[in-house]
Structures are given as structure tokens and as C-alpha cells.
Amino acid sequence: MVEYVWPDRKDVSVLGGSHDKIDGPAKCTGTAKYSYDINPPKMAMARVLGCPHAHCKLKSIDTAAAEKIKGVVAVRALKNAGDEIKWQGDLIACVVGETDGAAVEGLAAIKAEYEPLDVFVDEEDLAAAEKAGRAKKGAGKVQLEKEPGDGEDEAEFEEKELARLFKEAAAVVDGYYGIRAITHMCLETHGSTAEWKDGKVTSHLSTQNVSGTAGQIGGPLGLTADDVTVHCDYIGGGFGSKFAADSWGVLAARLAKELDRPVKLMLDRDLELKIAGARPSGFANVKVGANSEGVLTVWDSHHWTTGGPEGGALSQDVMPYVIVPPNFRRKTTNVSTNTGPTRAWRAPNHPQGCALSQTAVDDVAAKLGMDSLEVFRRNLINVPEARRKLYEEEMTIAAKLMDWQAKWHPHGKGKANGSVVTGMGMAMHTWQGGGHPSSCRVKIHPDGGLECFLGSQDLGTGTRTVIATVLAETFGLPIDAVKVNIGSSKYPPSGPSGGSTTVGGVSESSRHAGLDALAQLNEKVAEKLGANADDLVAKGGRIFDKNDTNKGLAWKEACSLLGMNPLEVTSRGAPGRNSKLSSSGVGGVQMAEVAVDRETGEVRMKKFVAVQDMGLVVNRKTAESQILGALIMGIAFSLFEERIMDAKTGAFLNAEVADYKLPRLGDIGELVVEIYEPDEERARGVIGLGEPPVIGPGAAISNAVCNALGVRVPVLPMTPKQVLDTLKARNA
Amino acid sequence: MKAFEYASPRSEEEAVELLAHSGTSEVLAGGTDLMGLMKKMIITPDRVVSLSRVESLKAIQADSQMFRIGAMATLDDVLEHPATRNYPALLQALQAHGSLQMRSQGTLGGELCQRPRCWYFRNGNGLLTNRGRHVAEGDNRFHAILDNAGPAKFVCPSRVAPALIALSASVRVLGPEPGDETEMPLELLFRTPKHEGQREHDLLANQFVAQIVLPAVDGRLSASYEVHHDAGGQDYPLLAAAASLAMRGGVVADARIVLGQAAPTPWMSREAIDAIVGRPITPQTAEAAGEAAVSVATPLSHNEYKVQLAKVAVKRALLKAAGLETGGFC
């Protein structure tokens, strides 16, 4: 009976060590091929036309002139006259050319007429949304310790009780907070290269979901998924926006079939930003009451948010975030806008919830003139008991790494250096990150070759390396002895890579498959050695008897016992409550230190400390790297990036790399990552890490800026304009 | 990108001839701006004339009287030339240019003649759309705070023009006939267009900037100061100022103070100059010059913060020129 567990810390060879990405050299040298790089012979280039208007009715579309352009192979209208278009960039037509240039010229020759309709994009302006009929009451919740008396009106009681609690509070903060919509800005835009051969289609799709998209492509083409191969060895970023094949993925496959030749269709940068997903914004009025110790006693919030034309988006569940006082009321309003629909963005809902509510917690500290860290610490009484100790220890570690105690000053009371003031802030977060369903096929060749197959994908964060590390540990081999095959829908299925579910999923399945295969190999080795199979250990390139370490075989010798054919084992992982390999649920504490020029509103990162638990660490280097990436993304949405819409026309004004501001190396400051992995955390097994560290930076950096200036800059990103406008309003 | 003719002349005369064309033509220098505009089909010339093989346009010559920089010298060529160190405002403007790619591929002439970054223009809405109402009623957070009453509300994007103008640079322009040339003060190259179709300069299609000429520095102090969203200066500044000062007896005898990213042209601030001439440079007089510079500002609906930035940029450029502490991160 195979026991599916990890080796003890003292017994590991490679598990938990710091290992380079096995696909690093391929990526650095350009030999790694992304969807964009795949150019089969006779490939035609497709381009798509986005609607220039944010809200309109398509009156007519005429493709005749486009069809006559030299080099144009095919033209397809993607919308019909009479169709309503609800956001700028929604796809109208497609032109396929012998060359990219011919396709672009073809697009320019398409004549479409539109009837403009009313446009609304100003999602921050609730009053305007209400006036425009774009606001709709959303979900909400009230939780009070006291219950209404018999026969007492519930709504009246609620108001009275909240009023009483606020009256009794030693400090009340009545604040406004916001976080703007951002887009995914994948380095590789969305799209695919599709090939058609003998009634089958291969889609080289830039996707976070190789196992789940074959059916999406096959169905519309009248194929079953067995006639579809989705292939993605490398993906240039997805962040939650590339789970589906999408209309353009299906279109490329359809065109390849209709034209009987390969077709490449990648979105332009501006279209990617306009139509391929955005993270919803959130704006909130928050009233919070605390006792004289700074412990929150009551919360009352109303946030409005948009998911695009359909409204909705930011869940009510993340308000208040992590620190939940015993009495709270939350309301939401859903605003419908003529902006591209939202998609999952790394840690859906959490970065917004954290930025909208832990800023209010920090404002309580400011109001009471207390140390922010102390207020967060005291509010651990308001987090689930099971995680209090974890947060407390992570706070202690973070504070030490930040040198918080020595650097702390009350809000707005720091010493200025010329016009520059510094400040610190913190935040804490949580995420689930349990493993997704995953299967792994392990193949051991009689010559010692070892490979595995999983219908998973590497988002760039190290999935290949994690799988190789798990199998190397399992078979007692070096990491480079394991050939990892992922990125094809023809391999045993794995879940989509989202929600931090991949590392748990693939670690489970590859450990299961590895141990199952090893057990079979051990049977043969045991027979040869005259040992008991249960006593065999695979380590250091050998399989040997743990009772007599001289009694063993080198790996190759062991494999030669397989005879003519390789040993192949496919196993499913078993994540869940009974698993000893993986688990779910993490915390995490972050602290930011910034400098702000009061005269220019420029905010510069000085230092950022992230302390993160993730259960058992598989590969320290990729884990740290993933946290660093998350912090940079967090700095981006805290200080730089935002989707800027023209209020009048609904045009996405900054839909190109030059205008969509992202931080550069000089904007990052010092990043300090500390992985929190004491024995009791390690014992929980593998937990996903992708989302958690990106949640806290908004609140932590906002709190640091507030600590520096003594004034809350309410809306992220805190650009020089935002900072100066805030200071000006304050002085007015 | 629309199909176009490509010409690669070997001499200045040939370049002028090839630019005279029945259709539209564009000058290609480093290509960092033109290629993007052509790809987005914001500009669709029938002919592109590359100057990259006209060797005479790359020359940089310095003597005790003049510093002559060919328009096709890259920003890095200029930055690395020893004579540039005599002109702190120019040196600092080039150093502030944080993009290695732009510095090594972009040319000085191209930097001066690049098109505005206005996002309405870059999204295909034209430069002066609807007599400027599009910008006035839209998101103008990066637009002009000076000289913006007409239809032009964009800002001149050049990052070196304020320094060069402060340093009294002139430009040598070739054309319209082969052998023709004109030299004029750099500030006269720029204009605020009044009608759609007008460029940000009034050169004819077969005229181009061939050389930038700086007079001897003659003991003048100078400096550039840029305010940035990003720390590394890879993005365009939010606002910039350059100053050059002739000091006599501890007071400013003559000054040239030029704002960048503030108006449709590099903006010579008479008000700031008047406020500082006859005074020593101190934090107080520099502040007063900054106040004076923005006394005529007319911010749009979303860019009032740029008034504050202009004030600070002028103040800090003056302090920096005088070798005093500027405050801020620099």
C-alpha cells in the first residue's frame, strides 16, 4: 500500500531547495516558442477590426472593397446590421491576408456605419450612474451581535443598533476609498495559430487552460474534442484572462478549416486591452467604529463597482476584508458601463477588498494617534481564531525585516527632508489555493529515461520545474533527469491554471504517479535483490534497502529490469481534506515604506516586505520569484496602472503600452521576501501561492503614503495628479 | 501600415529632392515615433525618406565658438560627446532620458520633430479635433496649461528642446530647393497650429532640420529639471523646465527660462525671466520665479496639478543651475 506523503524535512534531496527554472535557458535564448512564434508553412495572417464606438447599433457593414485589396484572402463580418455593440473594440470583422500588411489594409477598407447610443463609462461617479439609470442595487449583508426584540422592525433596529454602536465607539472614521479598473496587459496578446489537417484541428493557443479549451474550439466547428489538439508550451502572461478559447480562438480555427491552410490571429495591443478582460474597479464609502484600543467594533460600508456592460463584479464578501468586526453592514451597487467585460485578475476580488477596507483600519490608527502595526495586531481578535497565531508571527517577522519600530512615526509627523516625507504602512491578506484536479502519466524507460505528461500549462511561474522537482525527489534523481511534457490537450487532463490551484494540483498528481510507478519498479528491484519492496528507498540515483544500504541497484540497472517496454503509470492526485500532500488556506503580512515629494506628488517605493506562508515549499527560488512578481504587480496598480476612459465617447484612451503606465526597475525599490514555513505549516503540504502576495500591496502602499503625508490619497493608483489633487482639496 | 515608397538618399541635396513628391512624404530619422504612427495608420505617407545614410547629418563638431550637432546624431552620441558637458542643461536633459532604447536609436533631430503624445491624436482623432473641444471636454490630464486657448491643447513632447532653447540654440534647415538652407533660432521652429492639417512647425514637406547649433557657453549657468511619474525617466515627463543664466555681481543679468510639456510649443516664460533678472538665486527668488511662470497659466478641466508642477520645475531648474539644493528626490 503506497502512502502518499512528502519526505520529512531532514530526508529531502531536492524538495524545498532553490532550483533554477528548467525552461529558463529556452526562454532566455528565444528557443522557447510561444503561440505568436509558431509559423507553419503557407500560414495566412488574420486581423480583426474593433468597433470604434463604445455604444452603438451597427447600421451596415460593407466588406466588398476589402475583398478586392491585393493579398486579401478572406473577409468575414463578425456582426450583423442591427446588432447592438456595448463596448469599444468589440469585434466587427476579420480580414485574412497573405501578409499581415494585406490584412491591415483590408481592415482599413471595411466600411461600417453606426448609430451612436448613450455612453456611460464614469464608474466612480455614483450619482451620475444613478442619473443615467446605470446603477442597480446589489447584494448586501448585515451581521449584528444583538437581535431585534419581539415585534421590533428589523430595518429600524438595524439603523438604531448601528447608530448606538457608532455612538459608543471611541473613534469613528468616515472615509472614501477607491481602486480603479486595470487590464491584464499580457506581454503576449491573446490569440492563436491554427492548423487544419485531415479533418483535425490543432490550435496553438495562448491559454491558461490546455485541457479545457479543446471542446470550446471543436464544438463550433462541428468536431468532437478528440479531433482537436490545443497546444501551448509557453504563454506570455494570462493573469486570469486566458481561460477560454474565446471567439477569436474559435475564429482562427474556423478560418484554418475554411481556407484549408494555417491561420494566425493575435489581437493587437489596443484590442487586447479593450476586449480581453479587465479587473473591476471598486469605490466605497466606509464608516468604521473602534474602541479606545483601536479594536474595530462596527463597520458600515457601501461600495459600487462595475463588471462592464452587465454591471456587478466586485463581490460583497470581501468587505470588510480579513479584519471583520462583530457588527457590520455592507451594501453594494452594481454600475453598468460601456467598457469591456471584466475577467478574473490574479486573486479576484481580494486586492480591491483589501485596498478598500484595510485603509479604513489604518485610518482608525491615524485617528487615535496609534502605531498602525499595533492597531492591526490588536485587531487579530477580529480574524478567524485558527489564523491569529500565524498572522501574529508573520507580523513580528515583517516588522523586524522592515525595522518598523525604529522607523515608525505617527501619521504626518515624520521629519521632512526638503519636500520629501517618508511613511510606512501594512496590510494582511488571505487566499485558499487548494489544488485542482490533475492527472499525471509517468513513463520510465528501460534505459533509465524518465518522462511525464500532464495536460497542464506553465504560466511562466515554474510549473515545469515544480513537476520535475517532485518527481526527482520521488525517484531520488537529479532534477534534470526528469523530462516534463505539458501544454497539450492530448496529455492526461489537469485543471486550468487559476486561483493558485496549479501547484497543489500538479504536485499531487505527479507525486501520486511517481510513487505508484516507483512501487511497481520496486517490485522488480526487490525480487532481484531479495529484499522487501516496502524497505526500498530511491535516493542519490540508486534504489536500495534501507536496512542494508549496500544492497541496492543504480537507477539505470533498476530500470533495465523492466525488460523491453517502458513502465507507464497514470494517476490522479487526491487533493482535499484527507490529503497529506496538499491543503488550502494561507495568510500573509506585507509592509511598505515609501517616500513622497509633497511638492510634486511623486511617490517612490523605498522598501517592501512580504512575509508569506504557503504550506510546504516545493521550489524556494520559483516561490520567491512568484512573490517578487506579485509585489511588482501590486506596486503597478498602487502607483501606476489604470484604465482611462473618455467620459464622453467611452473610448479607452490609454490602450497602448506607451500610455498604459507600468513601473520600471527604478520604481520598485527594495523587495524583501520571507517565506514562512515552520514545521506546522510544512506539515500541511503544498498550497498555492500565485494570488496571495498580490493582494496586500494596494492597502500597504496607500497606508504608507497616508502615514507619510498625514492625508489619505483615497483612490489607487496614487499618481502625482491624485496626490496633488488630494493635498489641494485638503488645503482648500 | 499602408504600403509606401522608401527612399534612402546618400546626400543632403538628394534628400531634399526626394522629399519633393507629388504625394505625401515623411522624413525617417531614428524611427522610434514614425514607425508606431504608421503602424497605427495615424500617418500614412506615400513616401518615406530615410536620412540614415546621409553621413554629413551625423557629424558633431565643437570649437571654441560653436557646438554643431548633426540632426541624425543619436541622443547617445550627443550625450557622450565631451562638448556636451559644457552645457549642463542639455547634458541633464539627455541624462534624464531614461530609455536606453530611445537614447541609442532616437536622433536629436527626430527628438525635436516627434509628434505630440496627445492620446486623442494617437487614437486617430486628429490633432485639433472639433476645434479643440474634444480635448477641452475630455480627459486632458496630460495636456497644456499654457497657450491652450486655441484648438491646439497638446503639449510639445520634446525633452531636449527646452534645454536647447534655454541655451540659445539655432537650427539649420535644408530645402525647399537642393542647396537652400536657413538658420533660425530653435524657438522659431515651433508653432502652435491653428488649423487641422497644420504641423507643429512650419517647415515645408521638402524641408528638414539638418543641424542644431549651440553658441559658446560664455560662463552661463544652466540646468534642466523634469518632474516624472516614473523614477527612471523612461516615460515622458509630466512637466519640465530648463534655465540658463548669465550672472553678474551675484545677481541674474540675463535669463532664459523654458517650460516643457506645458504648452503646444516649448514655452519661454517671460514672466519667470522678469521675476528673476536683477535678483540673486535663492530659494525665495526661485520660488517667486516659479509663481510668476504660472501666473498666466490657464489649466484645463483635469490638469490643474500641472500648474503646481510647472511652478516647482521652474524653481528647481533655477536652484539646480545655481548649484543649490532643489529639494525633491534629485
Chai-1 contact restraints between the chains, C-beta under 6 A:
chainA,res_idxA,chainB,res_idxB,connection_type,confidence,min_distance_angstrom,max_distance_angstrom,comment,restraint_id
A,G418,B,G327,contact,1.0,0.0,6.0,A-B,restraint_1
A,S419,B,G327,contact,1.0,0.0,6.0,A-B,restraint_2
A,S419,B,G328,contact,1.0,0.0,6.0,A-B,restraint_3
A,D597,B,G328,contact,1.0,0.0,6.0,A-B,restraint_4
A,E599,B,V312,contact,1.0,0.0,6.0,A-B,restraint_5
A,T600,B,V227,contact,1.0,0.0,6.0,A-B,restraint_6
A,T600,B,V312,contact,1.0,0.0,6.0,A-B,restraint_7
A,R604,B,A231,contact,1.0,0.0,6.0,A-B,restraint_8
A,D646,B,G138,contact,1.0,0.0,6.0,A-B,restraint_9
A,D646,B,D139,contact,1.0,0.0,6.0,A-B,restraint_10
A,K648,B,E137,contact,1.0,0.0,6.0,A-B,restraint_11
A,L653,B,W119,contact,1.0,0.0,6.0,A-B,restraint_12
A,L653,B,D139,contact,1.0,0.0,6.0,A-B,restraint_13
A,D659,B,W119,contact,1.0,0.0,6.0,A-B,restraint_14
A,R664,B,D230,contact,1.0,0.0,6.0,A-B,restraint_15
A,R664,B,G232,contact,1.0,0.0,6.0,A-B,restraint_16
A,R664,B,Q234,contact,1.0,0.0,6.0,A-B,restraint_17
A,G666,B,A231,contact,1.0,0.0,6.0,A-B,restraint_18
A,G666,B,G232,contact,1.0,0.0,6.0,A-B,restraint_19
A,D667,B,D230,contact,1.0,0.0,6.0,A-B,restraint_20
A,D667,B,A231,contact,1.0,0.0,6.0,A-B,restraint_21
A,P720,B,H229,contact,1.0,0.0,6.0,A-B,restraint_22
A,K721,B,R141,contact,1.0,0.0,6.0,A-B,restraint_23
A,K721,B,Y305,contact,1.0,0.0,6.0,A-B,restraint_24
A,L724,B,Y305,contact,1.0,0.0,6.0,A-B,restraint_25
A,L724,B,Q308,contact,1.0,0.0,6.0,A-B,restraint_26
A,D725,B,Y305,contact,1.0,0.0,6.0,A-B,restraint_27
